[in-house]
Amino acid sequence: MEIKKGKKSMLKYGAFLFIVTVVIFLLNRFNLFKDFTPQQIKEYVHSFGALAPIIYIIMFTIVPLTLFPDSVLAIAGGMCFGLFWGSIYTMIGALCGGTLSFYISRLIGKNFIKNILKKDLGELSSSIEEKGFFIILLLRLIPLFPYDIISYSAGLSNIRYRDFLLATIFGTIPGIIVFTNVGDKATDVGSTGFYISISLLVILLLASVGLKNKISLRRVEEMK
């Protein structure tokens, strides 16, 4: 039994190392995430011509392994493809990236992920186990919570992938639309549309702060 467990562990780590190797190759080969501003990302993605949407989705898929801010990529998506297609491609990429984080976390296990992220995800994972779909949905509605940390924590819990996926879809729609809209309107600074997009972003962030505080207060009340 011990030999079988050892082989299973080796396969897990081998799979993770393979994924990391592929990501490092892509980062070096295509200079992904070398430039950090939405404008620079836009120029890079557009340099691939007809393949631009695919490259953008790939970038969003592997971003969890870099912990690069998803919001910056979402804004770049709006600048690259406009509000409609930018939102579509961002949603696809976000779901792929979230799925990657979820299964890496579930495959490798708590201790290895904790060492990589330098964070103790135990409390968040426990909350996800208790509330499941509902807590993932709430956390996704709050851009102030790191997108990838939520995905990694969900993978450490016993939540079903289907519930994780559905909560991610419904929870990220508002944020994706707002951030891609900012990117879309950023090409016309000073226009009415630009100021509306900034106003919506401010409203989203303020609502996120309120929701985050409400969740924290509820958590304190439960601990009394």
Secondary structure, DSSP 8 states (H G I E B T S, - for coil): -HHHHHHHHHHHHHHHHHHHHHHHHHHHHH-TTSS-SHHHHHHHHHTTGGGHHHHHHHHHHHGGGTT--HHHHHHHHHHHHHHHHHHHHHHHHHHHHHHHHHHHHHHH-HHHHHHHHTS--HHHHHHHHHHTHHHHHHHHT-TTS-HHHHHHHHHHS---HHHHHHHHHHHHHHHHHHHHHHHHHGGGTTSHHHHHHHHHHHHHHHHHHHHHHHHHHHHHHHH-
